[in-house]
Amino acid sequence: MRVIVLFFILLVPLSAHSRPVVAVLPFEEVDTDWLSQGLAWSLSDKIRRVSGLQMVDSDRLNAVLSERQTPVQIGRSAGATLVLYGVCRLENNQLQISARVLRVDTDEILELGEVSGPLDSLFALQDSVIYRFLNGVGLSATDIEWEAILRKPTRSVQAYIHWVRARTILTGNAENPDIVGEHLALALAEDADYADAHSHQGLLYIAQRRFREALGALQTAVRLKPDDPLTRYNLGVTYASLGQTDRAAVAFQDAIRLKPDDPITHYNLGILHHLQGDHEAAIAPLQTAVRLKPDFAVAYLTLGIALANTQSHTRAEHALKEAIRLSPENADAHYNLGVVYIEMGHRDQATEVLTRAISHNPEHADAHFNLGRAYEALGRYDEAVIAFKKAAQFNPDYADLHFNLGIAHTEAGRFEEAIRTLHTARRIYPQDPLIYHNMGIAYRNAARFEEAENAFREALRLNPHLGDIHLSLGSLQLDMGRYEQGLSSIQEAVRLTPKNADAHRYLGEALAYLKQYPDAIQAFRKAIDLKRDDGDAYLGLGMVYLQAGQKTAAASALKRGLGLYPDHPDSLAIAREIARLQNQPEQVSTYLNRARAFEDAGLLDNAIDTYRKAAILSPENADIQHALGLACLRANRPEDALPAFRKVLRLRPDHSDANLIRDFIRRMEEGQGP
């Protein structure tokens, strides 16, 4: 008997094998309560030593035996090619065993005859049955194999009888451990070196969760019988239960070396690696488990989870779909497939699969939670909120749940609800800086700027190395008009996350507020290099170009930005600005021609107004300012000419009339008149 951890076994026929597969049935018995099952176990243990034979899966055979079928039906249902069975009788201390072999494919029965002798010769009689069996099916054993076959399990038949009775009770899962313990104690009193008794004593201790005592019993069993894969398997279970995972892995590997075709041991080795977080190491034994047992649904499930944890999402999807095919009502299989779909970006498929998981287990908190995540990613925030709230009914102390619920409220525009929900997350897990970060975002959206700043600063106190939080703080400070502080915070964000396009874009905005236009242009260009489709970065760059007087570049950047972000809240104003910039040269020329015509006609006030319109469209044009100043002088308005001439010198200090202009400005400032 083995202890199976962490899963349930499904029992269906195995595929064909190259070696004959043997099933040993309990012998029909007369006048004993132990001999029938004991013979089957002992003969099976001896036959498994023969390399030319393979024993049928014991769990599967037990399931078939419970249906009380004929030997032919049992053989076919269990996937056996040979069935060994018979009759035994113990009378007046004399034992008689009559055995026969059934060839399942032909229904042929081979009589092996009868062996008999005193009860003390029980083990020798078992060996005789094995000898006749091998001869009858035309197989032989090597000398080493015969040595193992002929090895007596114990020097005492009475010890053997107590062991059989104890094992029978354990196998039947009867809740009478005291009786099992008594039989095993009597067996060991008869033979202290009885390996099988020590092994089953360890198994009893495992069932009672007395793992320290189990460890001692199983270590003794391994020392006495080192070639027993089942004992090594249960030793692995014990080590794992004691948290000694490295030793557990060695024990499972030893069991596999002795019995490489056992899917359960491969599965538990995979589970062990998986629980240790070594998902790569878990994959190979789990793949072996499903190869050996193609109907092993829970192994496919665990394999899918391990593959997902190594980012092998397509392979994980295949394994989880197979788990669902084998066990369509397994909520965990549907749930994990839904999580894989979320990671793959297949959010619509994720919602379908997670909904099915919930239909199979309505109280699956993680399924509700991840359904909320999927809805959130799809922008279906109201549905996300419903899913998160449902998850909270079953797991109210899960901080991530309240965290995501708060984000969903924020995205849906319910900022006060978001704040309350994020405060709940903070109470559960007060050391998470991301909770404070998102709380700050909610406060900011609710126009509660001081509280937002406090939340961001608390997040940075918990972890000062998160660039996104420095960026949120910096952008808030810009909104609050504290441009120098905002610039400092954003520069720290850029230092921590130099590949973050948003950080460079906000750096450009901060520099633009401070009129550091060349540096702002460089920052916006860096943002665009990192994120070529960032409409906001192009729009910001265009506005900086406009402030710097680079109108052609401004029009180009604004046009590109509006193309990438057509739904910008200020899209109409931006479009008008683009049109103005693109039409400006023609309009300027029109205004200049009109102003000169007014001058020629002596309409000087009209000429001055028209020159000013041209100057508005082209404020960096020194020639327009010069013409405006001259028109003002001709109209005897020297005080209006003064700012125009000053701008000429600023824009073009080497203007051909620069000396005359300076002399005019000096005389005006000295009060001498033009």
Secondary structure, DSSP 4 states (H G I P E B T S, - for coil): -----S------PPPP-SS-EEEEPPPEEES-SSHHHHHHHHHHHHHTT-TT-EEPPHHHHHHHHTT---HHHHHHHHT-SEEEEEEEEEETTEEEEEEEEEETTTTEEEEEEEEEEEGGGHHHHHHHHHHHHHHHTT----HHHHHHHHS-S-S-HHHHHHHHHHHHHHHTT-S-HHHHHHHHHHHHHH-TT-HHHHHHHHHHHHHTT-HHHHHHHHHHHHHH-TT-HHHHHHHHHHHHHTT-HHHHHHHHHHHHHH-TT-HHHHHHHHHHHHHTT-HHHHHHHHHHHHHH-TT-HHHHHHHHHHHHHTT-HHHHHHHHHHHHHH-TT-HHHHHHHHHHHHHHT-HHHHHHHHHHHHHH-TT-HHHHHHHHHHHHHTT-HHHHHHHHHHHHHH-TT-HHHHHHHHHHHHHTT-HHHHHHHHHHHHHH-TT-HHHHHHHHHHHHHTT-HHHHHHHHHHHHHH-TT-HHHHHHHHHHHHHTT-HHHHHHHHHHHHHH-TT-HHHHHHHHHHHHHTT-HHHHHHHHHHHHHH-TT-HHHHHHHHHHHHHTT-HHHHHHHHHHHHHH-TT-TTHHHHHHHHHHHHHHHHHHHHHHHHHHHHHHTT-HHHHHHHHHHHHHH-TT-HHHHHHHHHHHHHTT-HHHHHHHHHHHHHH-TT-TTHHHHHHHHHHHHTT---
